[in-house]
Structures are given as structure tokens and as C-alpha cells.
Amino acid sequence: MPNLKSDVLFSIIIPVYNSEKYLKTCIESVQKQSLKNLEIILVEDKSTDSSRKICNFFLKKYNNIKLIIHKKRHGVSSSRNEGIEAAIGKYIIFIDSDDYLLSDSLKSIKNLVLKNDNLDIIFLNSHFTKLGNNLIKSENIFNNNNASKKKNVNNLTILLKKKYSPVECWRYIYKKSFLLRKKLFFINKINLGEDQEFIVKVLCSANNLAIYFKPFYCFRVGSGNLGTRIGYDPAISLLKVVNHMCKLIKKNNFSKLKNEFIKQKIHKPLSELKPQLMTLNKTQIYKLSKFIKKNNYNFKILDNFFQKDDIFFFIKKHGKTRGLLMFKSFMTKKIEYLIKKNKFKKIYIFGLNMYSKGIISTVNQSNSLIRGILDNNERLKIKRLMGIKIISPRVFFKGNQEKVFELFVIISNQQKKSVIKIYKQLKSYGLKKNQIIHINFYNPNELFIK
């Protein structure tokens, strides 16, 4: 093992909470790397399963592992921040405890950073997604032969101009001295959207970025349920993310390109806020409006940024509390209209996510009932959502082929490519165009299915 006081190149930070099923695979994927000058920092966040026992097992087995144990639950943001402060490696890598590194992927990263000591961050252009037993290679953000390989072209500028530049923290590798010099940490005490704000300020603070083209990381779909969290706490977390992004514009003398990049990234947490609103009562919405009012100086930057029929359009027109209530009413009526318009009685949602929860809350309040949730991931941890059974479309349509004409399916996914792919999948099962709708939370007036 390396001398951990001086020889560590990479610090791998793994926040751990109730991840007993995949944690061993995650840790072993790092230990099996041929590169040995690295440390693993496990931050155990008061798990209620056997995760701590697994952490202690690896702590005793290897001398390059540090274990930080929380006496009470702090959340993933705090866990990552503690990992940054405890790290002694030159570069920091974040891994979610249910994901893993690909075999020997650190070796090429090492060669890249040793040849380019001036790098602040490295963008991981390619990864694999584990969907059940299937391993799917991601679509690259950049082509290996594109402009980013040419001389005198700034990789960072290219990434800032990309409409869909990723905001997951595991998609980047960070020089620790850069994070500390710029005081770049995650917002504590939020439980949704923390990656988004962190990556935005990292990209706007960096000077030098390299693009790494080989697959490095494997993201496991559906192993947890953070993507389906809904309610007041996730809602206030998302508002805090938006508030911090607005602060970035207000407090920094960023270029026009960076300011436009931040504004574009604000769309995502605000879109994720919309299904949260569908489930909140008036008291909870009032509490959200108080937060907006308290930070109005920051939120004012959004007054003329959003189109008609978006949250801050309603807030500007009707005030903080009434605007949020009016937006909830607008989305509720829109969804109810789409449901009542159809003549089919057997309604299903396609997609397990926070948006499906928002839709279910609205539909079930209008005296219609969702019969089931269709999702292509057949190895999901959870089998029910809000009391509704989650079903594999492959299995479901095989057993209900003769009743296809009775079905009505609402697609809840929000990425255009995914929606179109699901639409074609449903058509292949025999559904007609009038049996399928998509509810767009990003832009309620934009149709992905025409």
C-alpha cells in the first residue's frame, strides 16, 4: 500500500446510507483497480441496515480506507463535504454507494492528470448504465473527433454551451486544491438537487477542464428511491438550490456565457419542484412562499426569465403564496382535462419518478384511479409506489394483449428522447395514438408526442 501521507493521487468519497445490497460491489470495484495510490473515504450516515457492518469489514481488511461514522443522519451533502475535508489525495472522485467503477478505469485517468497538472476538473464523457441485468453504454456528450480536440478551443466553454451538460457530481473528477481555494462545497441540509447547484458553481469557477472519453463509471438505475422523493422537504430543498444559483449570478462577476449557463440550469430544479407542489397542502405552500419572500432579492432575477404558465410567471402575476397556489391549480386542471378527455377507464402511468407521484396525486383526487405504474426496470427495489403496483410492461402486455384497447397510458418521463422511445414501445404493444399522452412539467405547452 502507498504511504497515505504523501503518495495519494485519488481520494474516492463514498457516502453510505442503507446500501447493504450494493456497497460491497462498490468498494471492491475501487480496490480491484490496478492503480494503488488511492484512498477510500466511507462516510456512514446512520444507516439502519447492515451498511455500517460492511464498512467496518473493509476498514479492517484494507489500510487505505477511512471511515467517518455519523451519530445522527446528516444527509448526502454533509457526507460529501466531510469527505472533501478529510481527503488527502490530489484529486477527488465521488461514487454513489450503489454504483461502481469500471475495471481498471483509473489507470488512464492517472495518465491524463499526470500529463496535465493545471487541470481543475475532468469531465467524464462516457459511462455505463446498469438497468436490471442489462449494461447500456451512455450516449456521449462529445464526439472524440469534435472541436474539443482541436488546439485553441476551450473545453470548458464548449461544456458551458451544451444545453444538456450533466449535473451529476460523479460525472466529474476534481482537483482538491481547486475546491478548497474556491471554497466549493455542497449545500448542507438539503436532500434533493444538491448535485445541480454544486456542479454549476464548479463549472463557473474552473479555468481548465479536460474531457475524458473512455467509459469510467457504472450508474445503477432504480437501486434507490431518491428520484421519487416528494413532499415539503424535497420542495424546500429544490427552492434552496434555485436560490443559491440566483445568488451565484448576483454575487459574482461572471461572463455572459456563464450567467446564461446558470439560468439554463435553473430550469431543472424548478421543473422538479412542480410535481412536489401537486402533493402539498396550503400550509406547506405558504411556508414555501415565505422562503421565496425572504430571499426575494435573489429570486427577482427570474422575473422576466420564464415563459407564460411557469411557476415564477404566476408568482410575478399573483404574488408569492397565491402564485404558487394558482400554479398548482393550473397544472391540476391541465392534468384533469387530459384525463377526462379520454374515454378509457383503465389508466396507467409509465415511469417511476417524482413526476409520476405528482400525476398520481392529481388523478386520484379527481375520482379517477391509476391501475398501475409501468417501468422497464424489472429489478427495482420497490414494488409499489403510493400503494400502486409497479409492473414490467413486457410482462403486463403479454398477459393483457386482448384488453389493450381499454387502456390509457400517461408517460411521466421528462426527457424528449425517452418519451419518444416509450411512445414507440407502447405503440408496438398495440396502443393507438389516442391512448397515450405525455405530461410535460418542463414546459406544459410543449408537446413531445404530436
N, C-alpha and C positions, 0 to 999 in steps of 0.2 A: 504493500500500500504506500501511497505517496506521503511525504511529510506535509500534513494538513496545515501547517503554519505558513508555508511558503510556496507550495507547489500546486495548489488547486487552480485549475483553469475554469471549471464549470461548477456552479452550485445549483443543484436541482431541488427546487422547492415544491413540496407536495402537501397541500392542505388535506387533512384527513377528517372525514366525518361520516360515520355509518357506511363504510365502503368495504366491508369484510369480503364481499363476493369477488372483487376485482383488485384489491390492494396488493396482494401477493404478486400478481402478474405485473402490476405497475412497477413495484420496487425491483423485481427481478429483471425487468426489461432494461433498467438502468445499470444494475450490477453486471449484467451479461455483456455490456459494451466492451469492446476491446480497448478503448481508451480508459485509463485508470486514474488519471489525475483529476478526480472529481469528488464532490461530496453530495450526500443526500440529506436534505433537511425535512424531516417529517414534523408537521405541526398538527397535533392531535387535539381536535376541538370538542372534547367532551362527548365522544361517541357513546351510544347506548348499546352497540353490538360488540363484536369481538375485535374491532379495529385496533384498539389500544394493545391488546394481547399480541396481534400480528406485528405491530410496530416494535414492541419490546423484544419479540423473537428476532427480528432483523437487527435491532440495536446490539444484541448480544453476539450475533453471528458475524457482523462486519464492523470494522473500526473506522469506516468513513461515513458513518451515519450519525446525525444529530437528531435528538428527539425533544421537541418542545411540547409539554403537556399543559392544557388549559384546565383549570379547576371549574370553570363555568364556560358556557357556549359564548364565543366571541364573533363567530362568522368568518366567512372565507376572506374578506378584505383584510381584517386584522391578522389572520393567519399568514397571508402572503406578506404583509408588511413586516411581521416579526421575522419571517424567513429572510427578507431582504436585509434586515439589520443584523441577523446572525450569520449571514453568508460571508465566507472568506474567499470565495472564488472570484476570478476576474470577470466572468460573465454569469448571468443568471438566467435560468430556464425554469418556467412554470409548467408543471404537469398536473392535471386533474387526476384524482386518485383512482378513477375508473377507466382512465386512458392508459396508453403506454407508448414507449419509444420503439421505433422500428430497429431491427437488428443492425448493429454496428453503424448507426446513423450519426453518432457523434464524431467519428473519425474524420469525415470530410469537413464537418463544421470546424473542427480543430485546425485543419489546414487553412481554411478560409480566414479565421481570426488571426492566426499567426502571420499570415501574409498581409493583413490589413489592420494594423494596430490602431488606426484612427477611427474605427467604426464605433458609433454609438449604439446602433441596433442592427439586427439581421432579420429580414423578413423571410419566413418560411413559405415559399411559393406553392408547395405541393404537400399533400398529406393523404392518408387513407382514412376512410370511414368504415367502422365495423357496424354493420346492420344485421343483427342476428348472427348467422353463420357466414354471411357474405362480407367480403372485403372489397370496398369500392374506392378506386383512385379518384381523388377530387379533380375538378376542373381547375386548371392553373389560372391564376390571376394574370400572370405574364407568360408570354411565349419565350422560350430560351433564345430565340433569334431576334427578339424585338429591339426597340430603341434603347432599352435599358442596358444593353450590352455594348452600345457604341460609346466612343470617347466623348467627353464633354457633355454628357447627358446625366442629369442629377436623378438618381434612383428615387430619392425622397420626393422630389417634385412630381415624378410620374405616379407614385403611390397616392399622393395628395389629390391628384387629378382624377384618380379612379373613383367612379361612383360607388362601387361595391368593395372598396378596400376593407379587409377584415378587421374586426374589433375584438377578437378573442385573444386573450393575453398569451395563450400557448402558441399563437402563430408568429411570435417574435422571440428573439434572444437579445438580452440587454447587457451592456457593459455596466457593471455595478457602480463604478466611479461616476458615470454619466447620470444614473438615477439619483445618487446622493448629492452630486453637485447641483442638479436642477431641482432637488427635493421632490422627486416624483414618487408618490405612494398612492395606494388605493384609498378611496373614501371609507373610513371606518363606519360601522353600524348601518350598512345598507346590505340588502340581501338579494338584489336584482339589478343588473345593468352596470355592475362595478367595473367590468372589463371595458365597457364602452367609453366611459369618462377617462379611464387610465390610459388607454391606447391613444385617444385623441390628444391628450396633453403630451404624451411621449412623442408622438409623431410631430407635433408642433414645436417641440423643444429640441429635437435632434438636428444635427448638422450633417451627419454621414450615415448612410444606410446602404447595406448590401442586400442583394436578393439571392437566396439560396434555392436552387432549382430542383434538387433531388428530394423525394419523399423522406420525411423525418419522423413524423408523429402519427399515431393512430387514435382517432377520436371515436369513442364508442357511443352510438346513438341509443337513447332510451334506457340507459342504465340507471339514471336517477330521475327525479321529478321536479328539478328546479325550473325547467322550462314550462311547467304547468302551474307554478305558484301564482296564486291570485288572492286579492283581498287588500285591506288597507295598508299593511306593512310593505308589500311589493309596490303598491301605488305610490306611497310616500318616498320609497327608495328611488323610483324612477323620476319623480319630481326633483329629488335632490341631485340626481345625475344631470338632469337638464339645467338646474340652477348652477351647478359647477361649470358646465360647458358655457353657459352665458357669462359667467364670471371670467372665464378664460379670454373671451373676446373683450370684455370691459377692462380688465386689468393688465392686459399685455398689448404691446405694440406690434402685433403680428401683421404679416403681409396680407394683402387682399386675398391671395390664394388660400392661406391658412384660415382666415376668418370664414371664407366660403366653405371650406372643408368642415369646419366645426359646425356651421349652420346646417350643412347637409347631414351630418351625423346626428344632430338633434332630432331628426325625424324618427329614428329608430326607437329611442326610449319613449317618445311621445306616442308613437303608434302602439307600443306595448302598454301604455297607460290606458288606452281606450277600452280594451276588454276588462281591465281592472275596474274601471268606472261602472261597467254594466252590472257588477255584483255588489257595489257599495250602497249603503243607505244614506239618507240625508245628513245624519250626524257625521258620518265619515267623510262625506263630500265637503261638508262645512269645514272640517279640520284641514282637508287639502287646500281649500280656498284661503284659510288663514295662513298657511305656509306660503302660498303664492303672494298674498298681500304683504307679508313680512319681507319677502325678497323681491318685491315689485320692481325695484331699481334694476335688478338683473333681468327679470322676465320681460321688461319693457322692450328689450331688443327684438323680441319675437312679434311685436305688434303688427308690423307690416310684412312679415316674412311668410306667413302661412295663408293658404288659399281659403276661399269660402268653404264652409262646412267642416273646418278643422277646429280643434279644441280652443286654441288661442284666438281664433276669429270670433267664437262665441263669447269668450271671456272679454274681449275688447268691446263687443257689441252690447253685452248684457251684464257685465260686472263679474267679479270672481266667483261667488257662490252660484248665482243664477246662471252664469255662463256654463259652469260645469254641469249643473242640473239640466240645462237646456240641451247641451251636447248629448248627455245620456239619453234624454227623451228623443232627440233626433235619431240617434243610432237605433234605439229600441223600436221606434216607428218604422224605420227603414227595414229592419230585420223582420218585424211582424208583417209588414206589407209583402215582402218576398215570400214569406211562409203562407200567408192567407191566399196569395195569388195562385198558388198551385192547388191542384185537385187531389193530390196524393196524400194518403193518411199515414203511411209508414215513413217517418223521417229519420235519416241517419246523418251523422257528422263524419266527414273524412278528415282525419288529422288529430293527433293527440298533442295539444299545446294550450297555451293560455287563451288563445283566441277561441278555441272550441269551448272552453269554460265560459267565456263571455257570451257566446252564442247560446249555449245550453241554458244559462241563467235567464236570458231574454225569452227564448222559445217556451220554456217550461212555465214562465209567468203568463204566457198568452194562451193557456189552456191547450197547447199542443204538447206532445210528448216525444222526446228523442228516444228512438228504439235501441240505438246502439252507436258506438264510435268505431269507425273503420280505420285501421292503421296498418301499414305494410310491415312494420317491425313485429315479427312474430315471437320475439324473445323479450318482451317488455317485462320490467319488474312488477308493474302494477297491472291488475286485470280489470279494474273498474275505475271510473272517474265520475265523481259526484253521483255515485250509485248506479251509473250506466255501464253496461258491459262493453269491453273493448274487444273487437273481433278482427281477425285477419280477413281482408277482402277476398283473398284466394279461397279460403275455406267457406266463407259466408256465401259467395255467389255460386260456388259448386253445389251447395245444399239448397239454394233458393232460386235456381235458374228459371223455374216455371212461374215465379212470382215477381220477376224483375219489373214488369210493367206497373206494379203497385208502389214502387219505391221512389223516394225523393231524397237526394243527397246534397248536403251543404258542404262545400270544401272550405276548410278553415285555414289552410296554409296561406302564407302571405308572399312567398317568392313566386314571381311570374312563371319561371321555368317549371317549378314544382307543380303549380296549379294546372298548367297546360298538360304536363305529363300525367297527372292524376285524372284530368278530364278525359284524355285519350284512353287511359286504363279503364275508367268506368264505361266508356262507350264500347270498349271491347267486350265487356260483360253483357252488353245488350241494352244499356240505358240510352234513352233518347235525350236530345239536347234540352228539352223542356223539363227533364227530370233532374237536372244538375244546375246548381248555382254556386257562385263564389262570393263570399262577403269580404270586401277589401277594406281593412282597417287603416292601411297606409293612406289610401286616397279613396273615400267612399264613392266617388263619382267615376272612377276609372274601372273599366271592365276588362278582365283578363280573358273571359270567355265571351265571345261575340256571336 
